[in-house]
């Protein structure tokens, strides 16, 4: 006799191939639109499903758990970040929470490197000039940017993504510096020829490029506040592909408007999908719609990881990507 299939409700639209595999393995209710699942539908899912496949768009909070029925066994998050889930409350109620670690590393590092180059070399401004039909002749002083070769990159958060970015930056001839809660292992430090700074302020004041790659936690909220942003050099570039709340977006917009830093590359925003109005129209701001992990390969790998966690639970074993408060 086969294992009883779990009742799974998905709150997010996934690639067709991934959804088909879900239907094969579980009693799956798909969410077929690209719009986030409405709040009332999410609470209905909590009341009826054994597994809810959630995303960053869902608030898995006290109201969610109040609506949860006794049958709810797991919240399988489609994504690495889980600050939108009250994991402690889930553990208290005996509900397993999982995520999809390790599958977004290379894609996010690629996008971060791309943003660094795009801002430094003014790609978006140049493309806009051509699209508007304003390119009439080459000139030695037209659209001058800055080379990244030989520049100092300061990475805030030297986890998987930070290290993957560092490898790419080294290939482009950049000098790697980083701030982390503790130094990386000597093996990794030697490989990357990376300089560790235990004082974030000292590093910020000396870098040509700053990349935010740390997780969103209570400790990292506005880690780069107005005072820290003011430490950046006038020619510096700031790139954020981690979480928008790590940077004071209003202070950043003012800094750009006053030309006190050279430019920013943003893929995440403090109040997403809302964006600080002052950032719009600035030629030195390259802004993307949270697409650092948007590759076919990444989305498929994420779906496969969610399936693995649910299938492991269905087979009576502990899911490999279980999150517990001690891991936060």
One Martini backbone bead per residue (centre of mass of N, CA, C, O) as a GRO file, in nm:
protein
  328
    1UNK     BB    1   0.096   0.036   0.023
    2UNK     BB    2   0.076   0.356  -0.012
    3UNK     BB    3   0.135   0.665   0.065
    4UNK     BB    4  -0.021   0.914   0.191
    5UNK     BB    5  -0.133   1.198   0.060
    6UNK     BB    6  -0.083   1.520   0.086
    7UNK     BB    7  -0.232   1.827   0.157
    8UNK     BB    8  -0.174   2.086  -0.083
    9UNK     BB    9  -0.116   2.445  -0.068
   10UNK     BB   10  -0.071   2.700  -0.301
   11UNK     BB   11   0.038   3.062  -0.309
   12UNK     BB   12   0.206   3.005  -0.581
   13UNK     BB   13   0.340   3.044  -0.891
   14UNK     BB   14   0.477   2.788  -1.089
   15UNK     BB   15   0.626   2.604  -1.283
   16UNK     BB   16   0.481   2.363  -1.464
   17UNK     BB   17   0.669   2.124  -1.393
   18UNK     BB   18   0.644   2.156  -1.087
   19UNK     BB   19   0.336   2.132  -1.063
   20UNK     BB   20   0.315   1.849  -1.183
   21UNK     BB   21   0.480   1.710  -0.959
   22UNK     BB   22   0.290   1.782  -0.731
   23UNK     BB   23   0.043   1.623  -0.845
   24UNK     BB   24   0.185   1.343  -0.835
   25UNK     BB   25   0.262   1.347  -0.507
   26UNK     BB   26   0.007   1.531  -0.438
   27UNK     BB   27  -0.271   1.697  -0.299
   28UNK     BB   28  -0.304   1.963  -0.516
   29UNK     BB   29  -0.344   2.319  -0.484
   30UNK     BB   30  -0.340   2.557  -0.708
   31UNK     BB   31  -0.188   2.874  -0.810
   32UNK     BB   32  -0.266   3.044  -1.127
   33UNK     BB   33  -0.153   3.322  -1.042
   34UNK     BB   34   0.070   3.606  -1.006
   35UNK     BB   35  -0.087   3.683  -0.781
   36UNK     BB   36  -0.136   3.709  -0.472
   37UNK     BB   37  -0.274   3.566  -0.218
   38UNK     BB   38  -0.527   3.624  -0.047
   39UNK     BB   39  -0.583   3.642   0.281
   40UNK     BB   40  -0.839   3.463   0.301
   41UNK     BB   41  -0.711   3.221   0.150
   42UNK     BB   42  -0.478   3.171   0.345
   43UNK     BB   43  -0.659   3.105   0.591
   44UNK     BB   44  -0.798   2.866   0.457
   45UNK     BB   45  -0.542   2.698   0.422
   46UNK     BB   46  -0.479   2.672   0.726
   47UNK     BB   47  -0.761   2.516   0.786
   48UNK     BB   48  -0.709   2.262   0.551
   49UNK     BB   49  -0.415   2.205   0.532
   50UNK     BB   50  -0.106   2.025   0.566
   51UNK     BB   51   0.029   2.208   0.337
   52UNK     BB   52   0.206   2.519   0.292
   53UNK     BB   53   0.301   2.704   0.009
   54UNK     BB   54   0.510   2.968   0.041
   55UNK     BB   55   0.587   3.323   0.037
   56UNK     BB   56   0.691   3.651   0.067
   57UNK     BB   57   0.379   3.750   0.036
   58UNK     BB   58   0.333   3.605   0.309
   59UNK     BB   59   0.168   3.622   0.626
   60UNK     BB   60   0.305   3.427   0.892
   61UNK     BB   61   0.109   3.469   1.163
   62UNK     BB   62  -0.099   3.484   1.422
   63UNK     BB   63  -0.355   3.463   1.242
   64UNK     BB   64  -0.274   3.211   1.095
   65UNK     BB   65  -0.248   3.026   1.352
   66UNK     BB   66  -0.540   3.071   1.445
   67UNK     BB   67  -0.656   2.932   1.171
   68UNK     BB   68  -0.526   2.676   1.222
   69UNK     BB   69  -0.536   2.350   1.195
   70UNK     BB   70  -0.455   2.035   1.313
   71UNK     BB   71  -0.348   1.937   1.018
   72UNK     BB   72  -0.110   2.125   1.023
   73UNK     BB   73   0.244   2.052   0.946
   74UNK     BB   74   0.340   2.263   0.706
   75UNK     BB   75   0.579   2.517   0.598
   76UNK     BB   76   0.673   2.565   0.256
   77UNK     BB   77   0.918   2.763   0.153
   78UNK     BB   78   0.962   2.973  -0.137
   79UNK     BB   79   1.265   3.022  -0.011
   80UNK     BB   80   1.498   3.155   0.206
   81UNK     BB   81   1.355   3.368   0.329
   82UNK     BB   82   1.175   3.406   0.680
   83UNK     BB   83   1.062   3.693   0.800
   84UNK     BB   84   0.739   3.626   0.731
   85UNK     BB   85   0.783   3.409   0.962
   86UNK     BB   86   0.664   3.265   1.264
   87UNK     BB   87   0.860   3.029   1.383
   88UNK     BB   88   0.805   3.014   1.686
   89UNK     BB   89   0.500   2.961   1.659
   90UNK     BB   90   0.523   2.704   1.496
   91UNK     BB   91   0.676   2.538   1.706
   92UNK     BB   92   0.464   2.567   1.930
   93UNK     BB   93   0.246   2.412   1.723
   94UNK     BB   94   0.408   2.182   1.556
   95UNK     BB   95   0.523   2.334   1.298
   96UNK     BB   96   0.684   2.301   1.009
   97UNK     BB   97   0.974   2.474   0.872
   98UNK     BB   98   1.078   2.557   0.539
   99UNK     BB   99   1.334   2.589   0.289
  100UNK     BB  100   1.576   2.705   0.008
  101UNK     BB  101   1.882   2.642   0.028
  102UNK     BB  102   2.151   2.707  -0.214
  103UNK     BB  103   1.984   2.787  -0.503
  104UNK     BB  104   2.060   3.124  -0.526
  105UNK     BB  105   2.356   3.204  -0.525
  106UNK     BB  106   2.453   3.242  -0.825
  107UNK     BB  107   2.227   3.431  -0.924
  108UNK     BB  108   2.271   3.662  -0.718
  109UNK     BB  109   2.569   3.712  -0.782
  110UNK     BB  110   2.528   3.788  -1.076
  111UNK     BB  111   2.341   4.031  -1.030
  112UNK     BB  112   2.533   4.193  -0.852
  113UNK     BB  113   2.756   4.221  -1.061
  114UNK     BB  114   2.580   4.356  -1.273
  115UNK     BB  115   2.512   4.611  -1.106
  116UNK     BB  116   2.792   4.716  -1.067
  117UNK     BB  117   2.849   4.758  -1.369
  118UNK     BB  118   2.598   4.924  -1.452
  119UNK     BB  119   2.662   5.167  -1.269
  120UNK     BB  120   2.961   5.228  -1.341
  121UNK     BB  121   2.886   5.218  -1.679
  122UNK     BB  122   2.593   5.325  -1.752
  123UNK     BB  123   2.386   5.136  -1.905
  124UNK     BB  124   2.100   5.261  -1.878
  125UNK     BB  125   2.163   5.536  -1.990
  126UNK     BB  126   2.273   5.439  -2.265
  127UNK     BB  127   2.022   5.282  -2.360
  128UNK     BB  128   1.828   5.526  -2.348
  129UNK     BB  129   1.966   5.695  -2.562
  130UNK     BB  130   1.918   5.500  -2.795
  131UNK     BB  131   1.605   5.460  -2.770
  132UNK     BB  132   1.562   5.788  -2.813
  133UNK     BB  133   1.767   5.887  -3.047
  134UNK     BB  134   2.045   6.044  -2.906
  135UNK     BB  135   2.259   5.902  -3.087
  136UNK     BB  136   2.506   6.073  -3.300
  137UNK     BB  137   2.801   6.062  -3.148
  138UNK     BB  138   3.116   6.016  -3.075
  139UNK     BB  139   3.278   6.077  -2.747
  140UNK     BB  140   3.522   6.100  -2.505
  141UNK     BB  141   3.292   6.236  -2.283
  142UNK     BB  142   3.079   6.017  -2.320
  143UNK     BB  143   2.958   5.828  -2.075
  144UNK     BB  144   3.130   5.837  -1.821
  145UNK     BB  145   3.274   5.612  -1.611
  146UNK     BB  146   3.384   5.331  -1.412
  147UNK     BB  147   3.610   5.122  -1.331
  148UNK     BB  148   3.649   4.807  -1.149
  149UNK     BB  149   3.927   4.771  -1.174
  150UNK     BB  150   4.092   4.787  -0.857
  151UNK     BB  151   3.861   4.791  -0.676
  152UNK     BB  152   3.681   4.823  -0.372
  153UNK     BB  153   3.503   4.560  -0.208
  154UNK     BB  154   3.223   4.569   0.020
  155UNK     BB  155   3.101   4.305   0.216
  156UNK     BB  156   2.778   4.252   0.366
  157UNK     BB  157   2.803   3.941   0.411
  158UNK     BB  158   2.979   3.612   0.423
  159UNK     BB  159   2.824   3.406   0.272
  160UNK     BB  160   2.740   3.243   0.003
  161UNK     BB  161   2.692   3.500  -0.169
  162UNK     BB  162   2.938   3.664  -0.088
  163UNK     BB  163   3.143   3.453  -0.195
  164UNK     BB  164   3.042   3.443  -0.489
  165UNK     BB  165   3.099   3.741  -0.540
  166UNK     BB  166   3.401   3.743  -0.474
  167UNK     BB  167   3.485   3.561  -0.710
  168UNK     BB  168   3.392   3.754  -0.931
  169UNK     BB  169   3.552   4.004  -0.845
  170UNK     BB  170   3.832   3.879  -0.881
  171UNK     BB  171   3.796   3.831  -1.191
  172UNK     BB  172   3.773   4.166  -1.216
  173UNK     BB  173   4.004   4.289  -1.012
  174UNK     BB  174   3.908   4.302  -0.724
  175UNK     BB  175   3.902   4.408  -0.391
  176UNK     BB  176   3.839   4.218  -0.101
  177UNK     BB  177   3.594   4.299   0.139
  178UNK     BB  178   3.465   4.243   0.489
  179UNK     BB  179   3.160   4.202   0.684
  180UNK     BB  180   3.115   4.014   0.990
  181UNK     BB  181   3.058   3.846   1.272
  182UNK     BB  182   3.284   3.661   1.142
  183UNK     BB  183   3.531   3.512   1.019
  184UNK     BB  184   3.637   3.334   0.788
  185UNK     BB  185   3.806   3.097   0.683
  186UNK     BB  186   4.129   3.070   0.589
  187UNK     BB  187   4.070   2.931   0.319
  188UNK     BB  188   3.874   3.146   0.206
  189UNK     BB  189   4.048   3.396   0.251
  190UNK     BB  190   4.280   3.300   0.065
  191UNK     BB  191   4.120   3.256  -0.197
  192UNK     BB  192   4.000   3.572  -0.190
  193UNK     BB  193   4.178   3.784  -0.060
  194UNK     BB  194   4.043   3.876   0.217
  195UNK     BB  195   3.931   4.155   0.410
  196UNK     BB  196   3.875   4.205   0.748
  197UNK     BB  197   3.598   4.374   0.925
  198UNK     BB  198   3.475   4.452   1.245
  199UNK     BB  199   3.429   4.750   1.138
  200UNK     BB  200   3.195   4.888   0.944
  201UNK     BB  201   3.263   5.191   0.931
  202UNK     BB  202   3.553   5.161   0.827
  203UNK     BB  203   3.480   5.023   0.562
  204UNK     BB  204   3.278   5.222   0.430
  205UNK     BB  205   3.496   5.467   0.410
  206UNK     BB  206   3.697   5.280   0.190
  207UNK     BB  207   3.502   5.217  -0.041
  208UNK     BB  208   3.377   5.184  -0.377
  209UNK     BB  209   3.206   4.922  -0.301
  210UNK     BB  210   2.876   4.817  -0.188
  211UNK     BB  211   2.748   4.500  -0.058
  212UNK     BB  212   2.440   4.351   0.018
  213UNK     BB  213   2.441   4.004   0.198
  214UNK     BB  214   2.247   4.001   0.433
  215UNK     BB  215   2.021   3.930   0.653
  216UNK     BB  216   1.701   3.966   0.787
  217UNK     BB  217   1.704   4.125   1.102
  218UNK     BB  218   1.679   4.299   1.383
  219UNK     BB  219   1.991   4.381   1.360
  220UNK     BB  220   1.968   4.476   1.032
  221UNK     BB  221   1.793   4.704   1.071
  222UNK     BB  222   1.925   4.973   0.945
  223UNK     BB  223   2.234   4.929   0.920
  224UNK     BB  224   2.201   5.149   0.690
  225UNK     BB  225   2.198   5.446   0.789
  226UNK     BB  226   2.244   5.774   0.770
  227UNK     BB  227   2.520   5.770   0.912
  228UNK     BB  228   2.651   5.544   0.738
  229UNK     BB  229   2.601   5.659   0.455
  230UNK     BB  230   2.782   5.918   0.512
  231UNK     BB  231   3.060   5.749   0.487
  232UNK     BB  232   3.056   5.751   0.204
  233UNK     BB  233   3.192   5.803  -0.083
  234UNK     BB  234   3.129   6.000  -0.360
  235UNK     BB  235   3.220   5.741  -0.562
  236UNK     BB  236   3.027   5.545  -0.452
  237UNK     BB  237   2.871   5.216  -0.451
  238UNK     BB  238   2.540   5.074  -0.405
  239UNK     BB  239   2.433   4.731  -0.335
  240UNK     BB  240   2.100   4.556  -0.328
  241UNK     BB  241   2.008   4.184  -0.291
  242UNK     BB  242   1.858   4.126  -0.020
  243UNK     BB  243   1.721   4.363   0.188
  244UNK     BB  244   1.556   4.663   0.220
  245UNK     BB  245   1.566   4.705   0.547
  246UNK     BB  246   1.883   4.753   0.572
  247UNK     BB  247   1.804   5.023   0.429
  248UNK     BB  248   1.766   5.364   0.430
  249UNK     BB  249   1.586   5.481   0.173
  250UNK     BB  250   1.551   5.785   0.224
  251UNK     BB  251   1.851   5.847   0.279
  252UNK     BB  252   1.953   5.743   0.008
  253UNK     BB  253   1.797   5.934  -0.178
  254UNK     BB  254   1.926   6.194  -0.067
  255UNK     BB  255   2.218   6.125  -0.135
  256UNK     BB  256   2.173   6.113  -0.440
  257UNK     BB  257   2.048   6.393  -0.484
  258UNK     BB  258   2.326   6.526  -0.351
  259UNK     BB  259   2.583   6.373  -0.466
  260UNK     BB  260   2.730   6.174  -0.226
  261UNK     BB  261   2.695   5.951  -0.440
  262UNK     BB  262   2.718   5.780  -0.744
  263UNK     BB  263   2.540   5.504  -0.681
  264UNK     BB  264   2.274   5.254  -0.748
  265UNK     BB  265   2.175   4.902  -0.686
  266UNK     BB  266   1.838   4.771  -0.700
  267UNK     BB  267   1.619   4.476  -0.590
  268UNK     BB  268   1.533   4.607  -0.315
  269UNK     BB  269   1.278   4.714  -0.065
  270UNK     BB  270   1.149   4.842   0.219
  271UNK     BB  271   0.825   4.871   0.081
  272UNK     BB  272   0.748   4.641  -0.081
  273UNK     BB  273   0.651   4.761  -0.385
  274UNK     BB  274   0.728   5.012  -0.267
  275UNK     BB  275   0.890   5.329  -0.349
  276UNK     BB  276   1.080   5.581  -0.312
  277UNK     BB  277   1.010   5.861  -0.489
  278UNK     BB  278   1.309   5.987  -0.494
  279UNK     BB  279   1.428   5.754  -0.692
  280UNK     BB  280   1.291   5.868  -0.921
  281UNK     BB  281   1.479   5.988  -1.201
  282UNK     BB  282   1.758   5.878  -1.134
  283UNK     BB  283   2.047   5.818  -1.315
  284UNK     BB  284   2.204   5.669  -1.048
  285UNK     BB  285   1.950   5.454  -1.057
  286UNK     BB  286   1.932   5.103  -1.043
  287UNK     BB  287   1.613   4.934  -1.092
  288UNK     BB  288   1.469   4.632  -0.976
  289UNK     BB  289   1.209   4.357  -0.960
  290UNK     BB  290   1.306   4.124  -0.786
  291UNK     BB  291   1.541   3.932  -0.993
  292UNK     BB  292   1.796   3.768  -0.890
  293UNK     BB  293   1.640   3.463  -0.905
  294UNK     BB  294   1.537   3.491  -1.219
  295UNK     BB  295   1.553   3.170  -1.313
  296UNK     BB  296   1.484   2.873  -1.434
  297UNK     BB  297   1.677   2.713  -1.257
  298UNK     BB  298   1.601   2.828  -0.978
  299UNK     BB  299   1.295   2.768  -0.976
  300UNK     BB  300   1.328   2.464  -1.009
  301UNK     BB  301   1.510   2.411  -0.763
  302UNK     BB  302   1.313   2.518  -0.554
  303UNK     BB  303   1.082   2.322  -0.614
  304UNK     BB  304   1.247   2.065  -0.556
  305UNK     BB  305   1.300   2.138  -0.258
  306UNK     BB  306   1.010   2.144  -0.164
  307UNK     BB  307   0.944   1.855  -0.242
  308UNK     BB  308   1.151   1.715  -0.064
  309UNK     BB  309   1.035   1.810   0.207
  310UNK     BB  310   0.749   1.690   0.174
  311UNK     BB  311   0.824   1.396   0.104
  312UNK     BB  312   0.973   1.338   0.367
  313UNK     BB  313   0.728   1.377   0.545
  314UNK     BB  314   0.541   1.168   0.404
  315UNK     BB  315   0.765   0.932   0.475
  316UNK     BB  316   0.848   0.996   0.795
  317UNK     BB  317   1.056   1.234   0.788
  318UNK     BB  318   1.301   1.470   0.815
  319UNK     BB  319   1.342   1.759   0.691
  320UNK     BB  320   1.633   1.910   0.568
  321UNK     BB  321   1.504   2.236   0.585
  322UNK     BB  322   1.466   2.293   0.875
  323UNK     BB  323   1.337   2.542   1.092
  324UNK     BB  324   1.483   2.687   1.382
  325UNK     BB  325   1.538   2.926   1.614
  326UNK     BB  326   1.852   2.861   1.645
  327UNK     BB  327   1.892   2.940   1.320
  328UNK     BB  328   1.826   3.264   1.311
   0.00000   0.00000   0.00000
